């Protein structure tokens, strides 16, 4: 049975969460609770209560709620999807970006963002419940533009330090 709890950090400097058994990985996950979510957790009695017992909802209902939030956040943004169920759509179909957001998308995005901020893999794995860095790599999906922005300056600096000239 999955158990989730929140505990205050020493000195009143925030909270941490702990999930005894994640459904996805069957491992413990733990990490910080972001300051901006604490008022919502307090409003519904999840912080400071003897037991954290959120309402139970199905994975599909969770994804429906996630899509609703994504629709509000992403508006009219679109993306091209290449898969329609199991069928490969080589031409691609333009769909609203919010319509393809799922809990799995959120999980992948979290790993990608934490890695782009250079969080150590060991810490990310503790937050997500992954067993090893190879599993994390399958979730890390930086876009080409992000890679160019992140590594371009480093490559330029390395090139300059090597005193090489392009021919």
C-alpha positions as CSV (number, residue, x, y, z in Angstrom):
1,X,0.0,0.0,0.0
2,X,1.3,3.4,-1.0
3,X,1.9,5.8,1.9
4,X,2.7,9.5,1.5
5,X,3.6,11.9,4.2
6,X,4.9,15.4,4.7
7,X,7.1,16.5,7.5
8,X,8.5,19.9,8.4
9,X,12.2,20.4,8.0
10,X,14.3,21.4,11.0
11,X,14.1,25.0,11.9
12,X,10.8,25.5,10.2
13,X,12.5,25.9,6.8
14,X,9.9,24.1,4.7
15,X,8.7,20.6,4.2
16,X,9.7,17.3,2.7
17,X,7.6,14.5,1.2
18,X,8.2,10.8,1.3
19,X,6.3,8.2,-0.7
20,X,6.8,4.7,0.7
21,X,6.1,2.9,-2.5
22,X,5.7,4.5,-5.9
23,X,3.4,2.8,-8.3
24,X,5.7,3.4,-11.2
25,X,8.9,2.1,-9.7
26,X,7.9,0.3,-6.6
27,X,10.6,2.2,-4.7
28,X,10.6,4.9,-2.1
29,X,10.8,8.5,-3.3
30,X,11.4,11.7,-1.3
31,X,12.3,15.3,-1.8
32,X,11.5,18.9,-1.0
33,X,8.0,20.4,-1.1
34,X,8.1,23.6,-3.1
35,X,7.1,26.7,-1.1
36,X,4.4,27.7,-3.5
37,X,2.4,24.5,-2.9
38,X,2.4,24.7,0.9
39,X,-0.6,27.1,1.1
40,X,-2.7,24.7,-0.9
41,X,-1.5,21.7,1.2
42,X,-2.4,23.7,4.4
43,X,-5.8,24.8,2.9
44,X,-6.8,21.1,2.5
45,X,-5.3,19.9,5.8
46,X,-2.5,17.9,4.2
47,X,0.3,19.7,6.1
48,X,0.2,19.6,9.8
49,X,-2.4,16.7,9.9
50,X,-1.5,13.5,11.7
51,X,-1.8,11.6,8.5
52,X,-1.6,12.7,4.8
53,X,-4.5,11.0,3.2
54,X,-5.4,12.7,-0.2
55,X,-8.5,11.6,-2.1
56,X,-7.9,8.5,-4.2
57,X,-8.3,9.0,-8.0
58,X,-7.5,6.8,-10.9
59,X,-4.5,7.4,-13.2
60,X,-6.9,8.4,-16.0
61,X,-8.7,11.0,-13.8
62,X,-5.3,12.4,-12.7
63,X,-4.3,12.7,-16.4
64,X,-7.6,14.5,-17.1
65,X,-6.9,17.0,-14.4
66,X,-3.3,17.4,-15.6
67,X,-4.6,18.1,-19.2
68,X,-7.0,20.7,-17.8
69,X,-4.1,22.5,-16.1
70,X,-1.9,22.2,-19.2
71,X,-4.7,23.6,-21.4
72,X,-4.9,26.7,-19.1
73,X,-1.1,27.1,-19.1
74,X,-0.3,26.3,-22.8
75,X,-3.3,27.9,-24.4
76,X,-3.3,27.5,-28.2
77,X,0.3,26.0,-28.4
78,X,0.5,23.0,-30.8
79,X,2.8,20.1,-31.3
80,X,3.2,17.5,-34.0
81,X,2.6,13.9,-33.0
82,X,4.0,11.0,-35.0
83,X,2.1,8.2,-33.3
84,X,-1.6,7.4,-33.3
85,X,-2.0,4.6,-30.8
86,X,0.3,1.9,-32.3
87,X,0.1,3.3,-35.9
88,X,3.1,5.3,-37.1
89,X,1.9,8.6,-38.6
90,X,4.8,9.5,-40.9
91,X,3.2,12.8,-42.0
92,X,2.6,13.9,-38.5
93,X,-0.6,15.4,-37.1
94,X,-0.8,18.8,-35.4
95,X,-2.6,18.6,-32.1
96,X,-3.0,21.0,-29.1
97,X,0.0,20.6,-26.9
98,X,-2.1,20.2,-23.8
99,X,-3.8,17.1,-25.3
100,X,-0.7,15.0,-25.1
101,X,0.3,15.9,-21.6
102,X,0.2,13.0,-19.1
103,X,1.7,12.0,-15.8
104,X,4.5,10.4,-17.8
105,X,5.1,13.7,-19.6
106,X,5.3,15.5,-16.3
107,X,7.7,12.9,-15.0
108,X,10.0,13.2,-18.1
109,X,9.8,17.0,-17.9
110,X,10.8,16.9,-14.2
111,X,13.9,14.8,-14.9
112,X,14.9,16.9,-17.9
113,X,14.5,20.2,-16.0
114,X,16.4,18.9,-12.9
115,X,19.2,17.6,-15.1
116,X,19.4,20.9,-17.0
117,X,19.8,22.6,-13.7
118,X,22.7,20.2,-13.0
119,X,21.1,18.4,-10.1
120,X,23.1,15.3,-9.3
121,X,21.5,12.1,-10.7
122,X,21.6,10.6,-7.2
123,X,19.3,13.3,-5.9
124,X,17.0,13.1,-8.9
125,X,16.7,9.3,-8.5
126,X,15.7,9.8,-4.8
127,X,13.0,12.2,-5.9
128,X,11.7,10.0,-8.7
129,X,12.3,6.6,-7.3
130,X,14.5,5.4,-10.2
131,X,16.9,2.7,-9.4
132,X,19.8,3.7,-11.7
133,X,21.1,6.6,-13.9
134,X,20.4,4.6,-17.1
135,X,16.7,4.6,-16.3
136,X,17.0,8.4,-15.8
137,X,18.6,8.9,-19.1
138,X,15.5,7.4,-20.9
139,X,13.5,10.1,-19.2
140,X,15.8,13.0,-20.0
141,X,14.7,14.6,-23.3
142,X,16.4,17.9,-23.8
143,X,15.4,19.7,-27.0
144,X,18.0,20.6,-29.6
145,X,17.7,24.4,-28.9
146,X,18.2,23.8,-25.2
147,X,21.3,21.7,-25.8
148,X,22.8,24.3,-28.1
149,X,22.1,27.1,-25.5
150,X,23.5,25.0,-22.7
151,X,26.6,23.6,-24.3
152,X,27.4,26.2,-27.0
153,X,29.2,28.6,-24.6
154,X,31.1,25.8,-23.0
155,X,32.3,24.5,-26.4
156,X,33.2,28.0,-27.5
157,X,35.3,28.5,-24.3
158,X,37.0,25.1,-24.8
159,X,37.8,26.0,-28.4
160,X,39.3,29.4,-27.3
161,X,41.4,27.7,-24.5
162,X,42.8,25.3,-27.1
163,X,43.8,28.2,-29.3
164,X,42.6,26.3,-32.4
165,X,41.6,28.1,-35.6
166,X,38.9,27.0,-38.0
167,X,40.1,26.3,-41.5
